[in-house]
Amino acid sequence: MMKRRDFSRACGAALAGATVLPAFAQQRFEAGKDYLPLEKPAPIETPSGKIEVVEFFWYNCPHCNAFEPALEAWIKRAPKDVVIRRVPVAFSSAYQGQQRLYYTLEAMGLVEKIHGKVFQAIHGERKRLEAPDVIADWVSSQGVDKTKFMEQFNSFTVASKVTRAGQLTAAYKVEGVPAMGVAGRFYTDGTLTRNMERSLQVVDYLVGEVRKGR
């Protein structure tokens, strides 16, 4: 897990590829040990009847890169009443460009096409995608119209989403990534659960608890 204090340091080698473990929805997990109930509810954006699950990530984080395949598989099997949101985190203003990158891809409908390639470029090809001009050039190399990309990148809408991402990170008291939030009420991460695959089991459990009205 990439801790807040590690954000200004160079990333080490990525973890071994993540694998998906079976979900143990019936298994009981302990508050304070496997997950943390929030003292004050965090804001949610999903409509009534849906359960919001948030993944907090940072593109430069090797642990987030390693976790991505397991998360993608989990998303594909998620129940229909679960809505997954990815929230890019920047514990330093130097990485706000990467937050804008994600939200620009989201605004342009390019997350499915480009999101995974960003991780590959950074961790597989060792590219430094931090400065806006470098980000724009790289996205252009992926067949995206550079002018349209920069219009979104510098838009008020994207800037607002970056601000809300910071607020949500604070509301969940995120201290490292990758991390998961559930329904604005619960938080878990690899430090609590000992690995991120087990964190997904905890999320499954918490979704079940929310569904039961607990």
C-alpha positions as CSV (number, residue, x, y, z in Angstrom):
1,M,0.0,0.0,0.0
2,M,1.3,3.5,-0.9
3,K,1.2,5.6,2.2
4,R,0.7,9.4,2.1
5,R,4.3,10.0,3.1
6,D,5.5,8.0,0.1
7,F,3.8,10.2,-2.5
8,S,6.9,12.4,-2.9
9,R,9.2,9.5,-3.3
10,A,10.1,7.6,-6.5
11,C,8.0,4.5,-7.0
12,G,9.7,1.1,-6.5
13,A,9.0,-2.0,-8.6
14,A,5.4,-2.9,-9.0
15,L,4.0,-5.8,-6.9
16,A,3.4,-9.1,-8.6
17,G,0.2,-9.3,-10.6
18,A,-2.9,-9.4,-8.5
19,T,-5.4,-12.3,-8.7
20,V,-9.0,-12.4,-7.7
21,L,-10.0,-14.4,-4.6
22,P,-13.5,-15.7,-4.1
23,A,-15.9,-13.3,-2.3
24,F,-16.8,-14.3,1.2
25,A,-20.0,-12.4,1.5
26,Q,-21.1,-14.6,4.4
27,Q,-17.8,-14.2,6.3
28,R,-17.9,-11.8,9.2
29,F,-15.3,-9.1,9.4
30,E,-14.6,-6.9,12.4
31,A,-15.0,-3.1,12.6
32,G,-11.8,-1.5,13.8
33,K,-9.8,-4.4,12.5
34,D,-10.8,-5.2,8.9
35,Y,-12.6,-1.9,8.2
36,L,-13.3,1.5,9.8
37,P,-16.8,2.9,10.2
38,L,-16.7,6.7,9.5
39,E,-17.6,8.9,12.4
40,K,-19.2,11.4,9.9
41,P,-20.7,10.1,6.7
42,A,-18.9,11.0,3.5
43,P,-20.8,12.5,0.6
44,I,-22.1,10.1,-2.0
45,E,-23.2,10.8,-5.6
46,T,-25.2,7.6,-6.4
47,P,-29.0,7.7,-6.5
48,S,-31.3,6.2,-3.8
49,G,-31.4,2.4,-4.0
50,K,-27.8,2.1,-5.2
51,I,-24.7,1.4,-3.1
52,E,-21.7,3.4,-3.8
53,V,-18.2,1.9,-3.7
54,V,-15.2,4.2,-4.2
55,E,-11.7,3.1,-5.2
56,F,-9.0,5.7,-4.2
57,F,-5.9,5.4,-6.4
58,W,-2.8,7.1,-7.8
59,Y,-1.5,6.4,-11.2
60,N,2.2,6.4,-10.0
61,C,1.5,3.9,-7.2
62,P,2.8,0.4,-8.0
63,H,0.3,-1.1,-5.6
64,C,-2.6,0.5,-7.5
65,N,-1.1,-0.8,-10.7
66,A,-0.9,-4.3,-9.3
67,F,-4.4,-4.1,-7.9
68,E,-6.0,-3.0,-11.1
69,P,-6.6,-6.5,-12.7
70,A,-8.3,-7.7,-9.5
71,L,-10.4,-4.5,-9.3
72,E,-11.4,-4.8,-12.9
73,A,-12.5,-8.4,-12.4
74,W,-14.5,-7.4,-9.3
75,I,-16.2,-4.6,-11.1
76,K,-17.4,-6.9,-13.9
77,R,-19.0,-9.2,-11.4
78,A,-20.4,-6.5,-9.1
79,P,-24.2,-6.7,-8.4
80,K,-26.4,-4.3,-10.3
81,D,-27.2,-2.2,-7.2
82,V,-23.5,-1.4,-6.7
83,V,-22.0,1.7,-8.4
84,I,-18.2,1.9,-8.5
85,R,-16.5,5.2,-8.6
86,R,-12.7,5.7,-9.1
87,V,-11.3,8.7,-7.3
88,P,-7.7,9.8,-8.2
89,V,-5.8,11.0,-5.1
90,A,-3.1,13.6,-5.0
91,F,-1.5,14.0,-1.6
92,S,0.8,16.5,-3.3
93,S,-0.2,19.3,-5.7
94,A,2.5,18.0,-8.0
95,Y,0.2,15.2,-9.0
96,Q,-3.0,17.1,-9.6
97,G,-2.3,16.8,-13.3
98,Q,-2.9,13.1,-13.0
99,Q,-6.2,13.8,-11.3
100,R,-7.2,16.0,-14.2
101,L,-6.0,13.3,-16.6
102,Y,-8.4,10.8,-15.1
103,Y,-11.4,13.1,-15.0
104,T,-10.7,14.3,-18.5
105,L,-10.8,10.7,-19.7
106,E,-14.0,10.2,-17.8
107,A,-15.6,13.3,-19.4
108,M,-14.5,12.1,-22.9
109,G,-15.8,8.6,-22.3
110,L,-12.2,7.2,-22.6
111,V,-11.7,5.5,-19.2
112,E,-12.2,2.0,-20.6
113,K,-9.9,2.7,-23.5
114,I,-7.1,4.7,-21.9
115,H,-7.1,4.2,-18.1
116,G,-5.3,0.9,-18.1
117,K,-2.8,2.2,-20.6
118,V,-1.8,5.0,-18.3
119,F,-0.7,2.5,-15.7
120,Q,1.1,0.5,-18.4
121,A,2.9,3.6,-19.6
122,I,4.1,4.6,-16.1
123,H,4.9,1.2,-14.7
124,G,5.7,-0.8,-17.8
125,E,7.3,1.8,-20.0
126,R,8.7,4.0,-17.2
127,K,7.1,7.2,-18.6
128,R,6.7,10.2,-16.3
129,L,3.2,11.4,-16.9
130,E,3.0,14.3,-14.4
131,A,3.4,17.6,-16.2
132,P,0.3,18.7,-18.2
133,D,2.2,19.1,-21.5
134,V,3.7,15.7,-21.2
135,I,0.3,14.2,-20.3
136,A,-1.2,15.9,-23.4
137,D,1.5,14.6,-25.7
138,W,1.1,11.1,-24.5
139,V,-2.7,11.1,-24.7
140,S,-2.3,12.4,-28.3
141,S,-0.1,9.5,-29.1
142,Q,-3.0,7.2,-28.1
143,G,-5.1,8.6,-30.9
144,V,-7.0,11.2,-28.8
145,D,-7.5,14.7,-30.2
146,K,-5.1,16.9,-28.3
147,T,-7.1,20.1,-28.6
148,K,-10.3,18.5,-27.3
149,F,-8.4,16.8,-24.5
150,M,-6.8,20.1,-23.3
151,E,-10.2,21.9,-23.4
152,Q,-11.6,19.3,-21.0
153,F,-8.3,19.1,-19.0
154,N,-8.5,22.8,-18.3
155,S,-12.3,23.0,-17.9
156,F,-14.2,24.2,-14.8
157,T,-15.9,20.8,-14.7
158,V,-12.7,18.9,-14.3
159,A,-11.3,21.4,-11.8
160,S,-14.5,21.0,-9.7
161,K,-14.1,17.2,-9.8
162,V,-10.5,17.5,-8.6
163,T,-11.7,19.7,-5.7
164,R,-14.4,17.1,-4.8
165,A,-11.8,14.3,-5.0
166,G,-9.8,16.1,-2.4
167,Q,-12.8,16.6,-0.2
168,L,-13.8,13.0,-0.5
169,T,-10.3,11.8,0.3
170,A,-10.4,13.9,3.5
171,A,-13.9,12.7,4.4
172,Y,-12.8,9.0,4.2
173,K,-9.5,9.9,6.0
174,V,-7.5,8.1,3.3
175,E,-3.9,7.6,4.4
176,G,-2.7,5.5,1.6
177,V,-3.7,3.9,-1.7
178,P,-5.3,1.8,-3.0
179,A,-8.2,2.1,-0.6
180,M,-11.9,1.5,-0.7
181,G,-14.9,3.4,0.6
182,V,-18.4,1.9,0.9
183,A,-21.7,3.9,1.0
184,G,-20.1,6.9,2.6
185,R,-20.0,4.9,5.8
186,F,-17.1,2.5,5.7
187,Y,-13.4,2.5,4.8
188,T,-10.9,-0.3,4.2
189,D,-7.4,-0.7,2.7
190,G,-4.6,-3.2,2.4
191,T,-3.0,-2.2,5.7
192,L,-6.2,-3.1,7.6
193,T,-6.9,-6.3,5.6
194,R,-3.3,-7.3,4.9
195,N,-3.8,-7.4,1.1
196,M,-6.1,-5.7,-1.4
197,E,-7.8,-8.9,-2.6
198,R,-9.0,-9.5,1.0
199,S,-10.1,-5.8,1.0
200,L,-12.5,-6.7,-1.8
201,Q,-13.9,-9.5,0.3
202,V,-14.5,-6.9,3.1
203,V,-16.2,-4.6,0.5
204,D,-18.5,-7.5,-0.5
205,Y,-19.3,-8.0,3.2
206,L,-20.0,-4.3,3.8
207,V,-22.2,-4.0,0.7
208,G,-24.2,-6.9,2.1
209,E,-24.5,-5.1,5.4
210,V,-25.7,-1.9,3.8
211,R,-28.2,-3.8,1.7
212,K,-29.6,-5.3,4.9
213,G,-30.0,-1.8,6.4
214,R,-27.2,-2.2,8.9
